[in-house]
Amino acid sequence: METKLDAKIILEKEFKTAMRGYNQEEVDLFLDDVIQDYQLLKKRITELESENNRIKDELAAAEKRPSASNPGAMNFDLLKRISNLERHVFGSKLHDQE
């Protein structure tokens, strides 16, 4: 989403004067406040976007690690491996005892 205004556009905006127009000094002071708010908001948006990207990267990295994304699946895989090793090492002795 692109904004129409930025600090420079607000600062350089010229208004026509009329016979019963606004007080130029009041308008300028108000626009100065608007500029400061725009600058603060733009800075905060940049910070939040950066944080959002960092969190997305951390999430993607965590999803690639089996223990972080699904510890139950990792435990199941370990139990399966242990069972296969026991079967290989002890052969039919294990199954005869059951």
N, CA, C and O atoms as CSV, one atom per row, in Angstrom:
chain,resi,resn,atom,element,x,y,z
A,1,MET,N,N,0.849,-1.177,0.000
A,1,MET,CA,C,0.000,0.000,0.000
A,1,MET,C,C,0.894,1.239,0.000
A,1,MET,O,O,1.738,1.406,0.880
A,2,GLU,N,N,0.710,2.058,-0.943
A,2,GLU,CA,C,1.503,3.276,-1.095
A,2,GLU,C,C,0.715,4.476,-0.571
A,2,GLU,O,O,-0.464,4.632,-0.885
A,3,THR,N,N,1.365,5.318,0.226
A,3,THR,CA,C,0.696,6.516,0.730
A,3,THR,C,C,0.856,7.658,-0.263
A,3,THR,O,O,1.819,7.709,-1.028
A,4,LYS,N,N,-0.101,8.565,-0.237
A,4,LYS,CA,C,-0.067,9.716,-1.142
A,4,LYS,C,C,0.827,10.827,-0.601
A,4,LYS,O,O,1.366,11.627,-1.366
A,5,LEU,N,N,0.979,10.871,0.712
A,5,LEU,CA,C,1.720,11.967,1.335
A,5,LEU,C,C,2.989,11.465,2.000
A,5,LEU,O,O,3.072,10.321,2.449
A,6,ASP,N,N,3.971,12.350,2.049
A,6,ASP,CA,C,5.143,12.114,2.875
A,6,ASP,C,C,5.545,13.464,3.467
A,6,ASP,O,O,4.930,14.486,3.164
A,7,ALA,N,N,6.557,13.465,4.293
A,7,ALA,CA,C,6.953,14.689,4.996
A,7,ALA,C,C,7.282,15.825,4.021
A,7,ALA,O,O,6.923,16.977,4.268
A,8,LYS,N,N,7.959,15.508,2.926
A,8,LYS,CA,C,8.353,16.550,1.971
A,8,LYS,C,C,7.142,17.180,1.292
A,8,LYS,O,O,7.071,18.401,1.146
A,9,ILE,N,N,6.190,16.345,0.877
A,9,ILE,CA,C,4.985,16.864,0.206
A,9,ILE,C,C,4.197,17.766,1.152
A,9,ILE,O,O,3.717,18.828,0.757
A,10,ILE,N,N,4.070,17.333,2.396
A,10,ILE,CA,C,3.330,18.145,3.378
A,10,ILE,C,C,4.041,19.462,3.616
A,10,ILE,O,O,3.413,20.519,3.657
A,11,LEU,N,N,5.363,19.393,3.773
A,11,LEU,CA,C,6.149,20.598,4.040
A,11,LEU,C,C,6.052,21.600,2.887
A,11,LEU,O,O,5.976,22.806,3.121
A,12,GLU,N,N,6.054,21.119,1.677
A,12,GLU,CA,C,6.076,22.006,0.512
A,12,GLU,C,C,4.689,22.395,-0.003
A,12,GLU,O,O,4.580,23.163,-0.959
A,13,LYS,N,N,3.640,21.879,0.617
A,13,LYS,CA,C,2.284,22.182,0.172
A,13,LYS,C,C,1.984,23.668,0.344
A,13,LYS,O,O,2.205,24.241,1.411
A,14,GLU,N,N,1.489,24.267,-0.700
A,14,GLU,CA,C,1.119,25.688,-0.685
A,14,GLU,C,C,-0.400,25.782,-0.735
A,14,GLU,O,O,-1.047,25.077,-1.509
A,15,PHE,N,N,-0.957,26.643,0.080
A,15,PHE,CA,C,-2.395,26.869,0.090
A,15,PHE,C,C,-2.671,28.286,-0.391
A,15,PHE,O,O,-1.932,29.219,-0.077
A,16,LYS,N,N,-3.737,28.430,-1.152
A,16,LYS,CA,C,-4.135,29.756,-1.599
A,16,LYS,C,C,-4.714,30.514,-0.408
A,16,LYS,O,O,-5.345,29.928,0.472
A,17,THR,N,N,-4.493,31.797,-0.397
A,17,THR,CA,C,-5.056,32.612,0.675
A,17,THR,C,C,-6.338,33.273,0.179
A,17,THR,O,O,-6.479,33.617,-0.994
A,18,ALA,N,N,-7.244,33.432,1.100
A,18,ALA,CA,C,-8.516,34.080,0.782
A,18,ALA,C,C,-8.715,35.220,1.773
A,18,ALA,O,O,-7.996,35.338,2.765
A,19,MET,N,N,-9.674,36.027,1.489
A,19,MET,CA,C,-9.910,37.182,2.352
A,19,MET,C,C,-10.206,36.748,3.789
A,19,MET,O,O,-9.695,37.352,4.732
A,20,ARG,N,N,-11.005,35.732,3.962
A,20,ARG,CA,C,-11.351,35.285,5.311
A,20,ARG,C,C,-10.792,33.875,5.531
A,20,ARG,O,O,-11.481,33.008,6.068
A,21,GLY,N,N,-9.545,33.651,5.115
A,21,GLY,CA,C,-8.912,32.327,5.177
A,21,GLY,C,C,-8.406,31.987,6.565
A,21,GLY,O,O,-8.677,32.692,7.537
A,22,TYR,N,N,-7.677,30.909,6.636
A,22,TYR,CA,C,-7.106,30.435,7.893
A,22,TYR,C,C,-5.867,31.223,8.251
A,22,TYR,O,O,-5.236,31.846,7.397
A,23,ASN,N,N,-5.525,31.188,9.534
A,23,ASN,CA,C,-4.306,31.825,10.013
A,23,ASN,C,C,-3.122,30.982,9.516
A,23,ASN,O,O,-2.980,29.816,9.886
A,24,GLN,N,N,-2.289,31.581,8.685
A,24,GLN,CA,C,-1.165,30.874,8.053
A,24,GLN,C,C,-0.242,30.239,9.091
A,24,GLN,O,O,0.217,29.114,8.893
A,25,GLU,N,N,0.033,30.922,10.169
A,25,GLU,CA,C,0.933,30.406,11.206
A,25,GLU,C,C,0.341,29.169,11.893
A,25,GLU,O,O,1.065,28.213,12.173
A,26,GLU,N,N,-0.960,29.182,12.163
A,26,GLU,CA,C,-1.620,28.028,12.782
A,26,GLU,C,C,-1.565,26.812,11.855
A,26,GLU,O,O,-1.310,25.693,12.300
A,27,VAL,N,N,-1.805,27.041,10.576
A,27,VAL,CA,C,-1.757,25.951,9.602
A,27,VAL,C,C,-0.347,25.372,9.541
A,27,VAL,O,O,-0.172,24.153,9.537
A,28,ASP,N,N,0.660,26.247,9.494
A,28,ASP,CA,C,2.048,25.788,9.436
A,28,ASP,C,C,2.415,24.970,10.679
A,28,ASP,O,O,3.065,23.931,10.565
A,29,LEU,N,N,2.007,25.428,11.851
A,29,LEU,CA,C,2.306,24.685,13.080
A,29,LEU,C,C,1.621,23.316,13.073
A,29,LEU,O,O,2.208,22.312,13.475
A,30,PHE,N,N,0.376,23.296,12.611
A,30,PHE,CA,C,-0.344,22.034,12.535
A,30,PHE,C,C,0.340,21.082,11.549
A,30,PHE,O,O,0.514,19.898,11.841
A,31,LEU,N,N,0.721,21.600,10.392
A,31,LEU,CA,C,1.380,20.760,9.389
A,31,LEU,C,C,2.733,20.248,9.894
A,31,LEU,O,O,3.144,19.142,9.544
A,32,ASP,N,N,3.426,21.048,10.715
A,32,ASP,CA,C,4.669,20.579,11.322
A,32,ASP,C,C,4.405,19.350,12.203
A,32,ASP,O,O,5.181,18.395,12.193
A,33,ASP,N,N,3.313,19.384,12.957
A,33,ASP,CA,C,2.938,18.229,13.786
A,33,ASP,C,C,2.594,17.020,12.922
A,33,ASP,O,O,2.968,15.891,13.239
A,34,VAL,N,N,1.873,17.272,11.824
A,34,VAL,CA,C,1.511,16.189,10.914
A,34,VAL,C,C,2.777,15.555,10.330
A,34,VAL,O,O,2.862,14.331,10.225
A,35,ILE,N,N,3.747,16.367,9.955
A,35,ILE,CA,C,5.012,15.872,9.400
A,35,ILE,C,C,5.721,14.989,10.424
A,35,ILE,O,O,6.201,13.908,10.086
A,36,GLN,N,N,5.789,15.444,11.666
A,36,GLN,CA,C,6.453,14.654,12.712
A,36,GLN,C,C,5.756,13.311,12.898
A,36,GLN,O,O,6.414,12.279,13.029
A,37,ASP,N,N,4.427,13.324,12.908
A,37,ASP,CA,C,3.680,12.073,13.051
A,37,ASP,C,C,3.933,11.138,11.866
A,37,ASP,O,O,4.109,9.935,12.054
A,38,TYR,N,N,3.951,11.679,10.662
A,38,TYR,CA,C,4.224,10.866,9.479
A,38,TYR,C,C,5.603,10.227,9.588
A,38,TYR,O,O,5.770,9.044,9.291
A,39,GLN,N,N,6.582,11.003,10.010
A,39,GLN,CA,C,7.940,10.468,10.129
A,39,GLN,C,C,7.999,9.366,11.181
A,39,GLN,O,O,8.642,8.340,10.958
A,40,LEU,N,N,7.340,9.561,12.327
A,40,LEU,CA,C,7.311,8.539,13.374
A,40,LEU,C,C,6.598,7.277,12.897
A,40,LEU,O,O,7.067,6.166,13.143
A,41,LEU,N,N,5.473,7.447,12.220
A,41,LEU,CA,C,4.730,6.295,11.714
A,41,LEU,C,C,5.531,5.530,10.661
A,41,LEU,O,O,5.542,4.299,10.658
A,42,LYS,N,N,6.189,6.248,9.784
A,42,LYS,CA,C,6.990,5.602,8.756
A,42,LYS,C,C,8.127,4.800,9.393
A,42,LYS,O,O,8.412,3.677,8.976
A,43,LYS,N,N,8.771,5.380,10.402
A,43,LYS,CA,C,9.852,4.689,11.108
A,43,LYS,C,C,9.310,3.432,11.798
A,43,LYS,O,O,9.929,2.370,11.733
A,44,ARG,N,N,8.160,3.556,12.454
A,44,ARG,CA,C,7.570,2.415,13.166
A,44,ARG,C,C,7.157,1.308,12.193
A,44,ARG,O,O,7.336,0.124,12.481
A,45,ILE,N,N,6.611,1.692,11.051
A,45,ILE,CA,C,6.226,0.708,10.034
A,45,ILE,C,C,7.461,-0.049,9.550
A,45,ILE,O,O,7.422,-1.270,9.397
A,46,THR,N,N,8.541,0.663,9.312
A,46,THR,CA,C,9.783,0.033,8.868
A,46,THR,C,C,10.292,-0.945,9.922
A,46,THR,O,O,10.718,-2.052,9.592
A,47,GLU,N,N,10.248,-0.537,11.196
A,47,GLU,CA,C,10.683,-1.416,12.286
A,47,GLU,C,C,9.816,-2.671,12.353
A,47,GLU,O,O,10.332,-3.779,12.498
A,48,LEU,N,N,8.504,-2.497,12.247
A,48,LEU,CA,C,7.583,-3.637,12.322
A,48,LEU,C,C,7.743,-4.571,11.128
A,48,LEU,O,O,7.664,-5.790,11.283
A,49,GLU,N,N,7.968,-4.014,9.942
A,49,GLU,CA,C,8.191,-4.852,8.770
A,49,GLU,C,C,9.462,-5.673,8.936
A,49,GLU,O,O,9.507,-6.851,8.581
A,50,SER,N,N,10.487,-5.037,9.478
A,50,SER,CA,C,11.748,-5.731,9.718
A,50,SER,C,C,11.561,-6.854,10.735
A,50,SER,O,O,12.052,-7.966,10.539
A,51,GLU,N,N,10.855,-6.560,11.813
A,51,GLU,CA,C,10.584,-7.569,12.834
A,51,GLU,C,C,9.739,-8.707,12.258
A,51,GLU,O,O,9.988,-9.880,12.540
A,52,ASN,N,N,8.754,-8.355,11.462
A,52,ASN,CA,C,7.893,-9.355,10.834
A,52,ASN,C,C,8.708,-10.290,9.940
A,52,ASN,O,O,8.522,-11.507,9.978
A,53,ASN,N,N,9.605,-9.726,9.142
A,53,ASN,CA,C,10.449,-10.545,8.269
A,53,ASN,C,C,11.377,-11.444,9.083
A,53,ASN,O,O,11.598,-12.600,8.723
A,54,ARG,N,N,11.917,-10.915,10.177
A,54,ARG,CA,C,12.795,-11.710,11.036
A,54,ARG,C,C,12.032,-12.890,11.639
A,54,ARG,O,O,12.543,-14.009,11.686
A,55,ILE,N,N,10.810,-12.633,12.097
A,55,ILE,CA,C,10.000,-13.693,12.695
A,55,ILE,C,C,9.623,-14.736,11.640
A,55,ILE,O,O,9.633,-15.934,11.922
A,56,LYS,N,N,9.295,-14.289,10.437
A,56,LYS,CA,C,8.988,-15.233,9.355
A,56,LYS,C,C,10.195,-16.118,9.055
A,56,LYS,O,O,10.051,-17.322,8.843
A,57,ASP,N,N,11.391,-15.514,9.037
A,57,ASP,CA,C,12.606,-16.289,8.784
A,57,ASP,C,C,12.839,-17.306,9.897
A,57,ASP,O,O,13.200,-18.451,9.626
A,58,GLU,N,N,12.635,-16.895,11.148
A,58,GLU,CA,C,12.797,-17.803,12.279
A,58,GLU,C,C,11.789,-18.954,12.197
A,58,GLU,O,O,12.128,-20.105,12.471
A,59,LEU,N,N,10.566,-18.636,11.824
A,59,LEU,CA,C,9.533,-19.663,11.699
A,59,LEU,C,C,9.882,-20.659,10.596
A,59,LEU,O,O,9.737,-21.868,10.774
A,60,ALA,N,N,10.339,-20.148,9.469
A,60,ALA,CA,C,10.722,-21.034,8.368
A,60,ALA,C,C,11.871,-21.947,8.783
A,60,ALA,O,O,11.878,-23.132,8.449
A,61,ALA,N,N,12.845,-21.395,9.512
A,61,ALA,CA,C,13.972,-22.208,9.978
A,61,ALA,C,C,13.503,-23.242,10.996
A,61,ALA,O,O,13.970,-24.381,10.986
A,62,ALA,N,N,12.587,-22.852,11.867
A,62,ALA,CA,C,12.082,-23.766,12.884
A,62,ALA,C,C,11.273,-24.898,12.251
A,62,ALA,O,O,11.317,-26.032,12.727
A,63,GLU,N,N,10.550,-24.600,11.203
A,63,GLU,CA,C,9.748,-25.622,10.528
A,63,GLU,C,C,10.622,-26.658,9.844
A,63,GLU,O,O,10.187,-27.788,9.617
A,64,LYS,N,N,11.854,-26.282,9.513
A,64,LYS,CA,C,12.772,-27.225,8.872
A,64,LYS,C,C,13.396,-28.180,9.882
A,64,LYS,O,O,13.870,-29.255,9.515
A,65,ARG,N,N,13.396,-27.787,11.155
A,65,ARG,CA,C,13.948,-28.644,12.200
A,65,ARG,C,C,12.836,-29.543,12.725
A,65,ARG,O,O,11.842,-29.036,13.245
A,66,PRO,N,N,12.971,-30.859,12.605
A,66,PRO,CA,C,11.889,-31.764,13.026
A,66,PRO,C,C,11.541,-31.629,14.502
A,66,PRO,O,O,10.365,-31.693,14.860
A,67,SER,N,N,12.535,-31.445,15.365
A,67,SER,CA,C,12.247,-31.377,16.797
A,67,SER,C,C,11.455,-30.130,17.161
A,67,SER,O,O,10.658,-30.145,18.099
A,68,ALA,N,N,11.670,-29.073,16.435
A,68,ALA,CA,C,10.964,-27.832,16.763
A,68,ALA,C,C,9.553,-27.821,16.193
A,68,ALA,O,O,8.618,-27.357,16.845
A,69,SER,N,N,9.404,-28.330,14.980
A,69,SER,CA,C,8.095,-28.230,14.347
A,69,SER,C,C,7.142,-29.328,14.793
A,69,SER,O,O,5.933,-29.108,14.871
A,70,ASN,N,N,7.682,-30.524,15.089
A,70,ASN,CA,C,6.804,-31.615,15.480
A,70,ASN,C,C,7.580,-32.623,16.333
A,70,ASN,O,O,8.064,-33.633,15.820
A,71,PRO,N,N,7.695,-32.347,17.624
A,71,PRO,CA,C,8.475,-33.233,18.481
A,71,PRO,C,C,7.899,-34.642,18.539
A,71,PRO,O,O,8.651,-35.602,18.708
A,72,GLY,N,N,6.594,-34.788,18.404
A,72,GLY,CA,C,5.979,-36.107,18.428
A,72,GLY,C,C,6.443,-36.969,17.272
A,72,GLY,O,O,6.694,-38.163,17.441
A,73,ALA,N,N,6.557,-36.372,16.105
A,73,ALA,CA,C,7.018,-37.116,14.929
A,73,ALA,C,C,8.461,-37.544,15.106
A,73,ALA,O,O,8.831,-38.652,14.719
A,74,MET,N,N,9.281,-36.680,15.687
A,74,MET,CA,C,10.681,-37.039,15.912
A,74,MET,C,C,10.765,-38.190,16.909
A,74,MET,O,O,11.538,-39.126,16.707
A,75,ASN,N,N,9.979,-38.132,17.978
A,75,ASN,CA,C,9.972,-39.219,18.962
A,75,ASN,C,C,9.539,-40.520,18.305
A,75,ASN,O,O,10.134,-41.567,18.563
A,76,PHE,N,N,8.533,-40.474,17.475
A,76,PHE,CA,C,8.056,-41.662,16.773
A,76,PHE,C,C,9.158,-42.227,15.888
A,76,PHE,O,O,9.375,-43.438,15.857
A,77,ASP,N,N,9.855,-41.347,15.167
A,77,ASP,CA,C,10.948,-41.791,14.300
A,77,ASP,C,C,12.057,-42.448,15.113
A,77,ASP,O,O,12.612,-43.469,14.708
A,78,LEU,N,N,12.378,-41.855,16.266
A,78,LEU,CA,C,13.414,-42.437,17.119
A,78,LEU,C,C,12.998,-43.806,17.635
A,78,LEU,O,O,13.801,-44.739,17.633
A,79,LEU,N,N,11.757,-43.937,18.074
A,79,LEU,CA,C,11.258,-45.226,18.559
A,79,LEU,C,C,11.285,-46.277,17.455
A,79,LEU,O,O,11.612,-47.438,17.701
A,80,LYS,N,N,10.948,-45.873,16.265
A,80,LYS,CA,C,10.960,-46.782,15.109
A,80,LYS,C,C,12.386,-47.248,14.822
A,80,LYS,O,O,12.615,-48.428,14.558
A,81,ARG,N,N,13.332,-46.330,14.874
A,81,ARG,CA,C,14.735,-46.682,14.640
A,81,ARG,C,C,15.247,-47.638,15.719
A,81,ARG,O,O,15.926,-48.621,15.424
A,82,ILE,N,N,14.912,-47.334,16.961
A,82,ILE,CA,C,15.333,-48.196,18.069
A,82,ILE,C,C,14.761,-49.595,17.890
A,82,ILE,O,O,15.460,-50.588,18.088
A,83,SER,N,N,13.509,-49.668,17.522
A,83,SER,CA,C,12.864,-50.957,17.305
A,83,SER,C,C,13.562,-51.738,16.194
A,83,SER,O,O,13.793,-52.940,16.325
A,84,ASN,N,N,13.896,-51.055,15.105
A,84,ASN,CA,C,14.596,-51.716,14.002
A,84,ASN,C,C,15.986,-52.191,14.430
A,84,ASN,O,O,16.415,-53.282,14.054
A,85,LEU,N,N,16.693,-51.364,15.222
A,85,LEU,CA,C,18.012,-51.757,15.712
A,85,LEU,C,C,17.912,-52.954,16.648
A,85,LEU,O,O,18.721,-53.878,16.559
A,86,GLU,N,N,16.937,-52.948,17.536
A,86,GLU,CA,C,16.752,-54.076,18.458
A,86,GLU,C,C,16.462,-55.360,17.667
A,86,GLU,O,O,17.003,-56.425,17.966
A,87,ARG,N,N,15.623,-55.236,16.683
A,87,ARG,CA,C,15.290,-56.398,15.857
A,87,ARG,C,C,16.532,-56.914,15.140
A,87,ARG,O,O,16.727,-58.123,15.016
A,88,HIS,N,N,17.360,-56.005,14.674
A,88,HIS,CA,C,18.568,-56.390,13.963
A,88,HIS,C,C,19.589,-57.021,14.918
A,88,HIS,O,O,20.199,-58.042,14.599
A,89,VAL,N,N,19.767,-56.405,16.087
A,89,VAL,CA,C,20.763,-56.894,17.038
A,89,VAL,C,C,20.321,-58.189,17.703
A,89,VAL,O,O,21.091,-59.145,17.784
A,90,PHE,N,N,19.085,-58.220,18.177
A,90,PHE,CA,C,18.629,-59.366,18.952
A,90,PHE,C,C,17.873,-60.387,18.107
A,90,PHE,O,O,17.618,-61.503,18.559
A,91,GLY,N,N,17.529,-60.021,16.926
A,91,GLY,CA,C,16.853,-60.926,16.026
A,91,GLY,C,C,15.526,-61.402,16.577
A,91,GLY,O,O,14.743,-60.618,17.115
A,92,SER,N,N,15.283,-62.679,16.440
A,92,SER,CA,C,14.004,-63.233,16.831
A,92,SER,C,C,13.898,-63.441,18.332
A,92,SER,O,O,12.802,-63.702,18.827
A,93,LYS,N,N,15.002,-63.334,19.082
A,93,LYS,CA,C,14.976,-63.515,20.538
A,93,LYS,C,C,13.974,-62.580,21.199
A,93,LYS,O,O,13.271,-62.969,22.131
A,94,LEU,N,N,13.915,-61.346,20.713
A,94,LEU,CA,C,12.986,-60.353,21.288
A,94,LEU,C,C,11.556,-60.776,21.073
A,94,LEU,O,O,10.734,-60.693,21.986
A,95,HIS,N,N,11.253,-61.224,19.889
A,95,HIS,CA,C,9.866,-61.564,19.566
A,95,HIS,C,C,9.447,-62.880,20.203
A,95,HIS,O,O,8.260,-63.088,20.451
A,96,ASP,N,N,10.409,-63.785,20.477
A,96,ASP,CA,C,10.085,-65.048,21.124
A,96,ASP,C,C,9.690,-64.828,22.582
A,96,ASP,O,O,8.867,-65.569,23.121
A,97,GLN,N,N,10.275,-63.811,23.224
A,97,GLN,CA,C,9.980,-63.538,24.632
A,97,GLN,C,C,8.610,-62.915,24.811
A,97,GLN,O,O,8.036,-63.019,25.896
A,98,GLU,N,N,8.070,-62.280,23.802
A,98,GLU,CA,C,6.792,-61.585,23.926
A,98,GLU,C,C,5.653,-62.491,23.939
A,98,GLU,O,O,4.510,-62.044,24.039
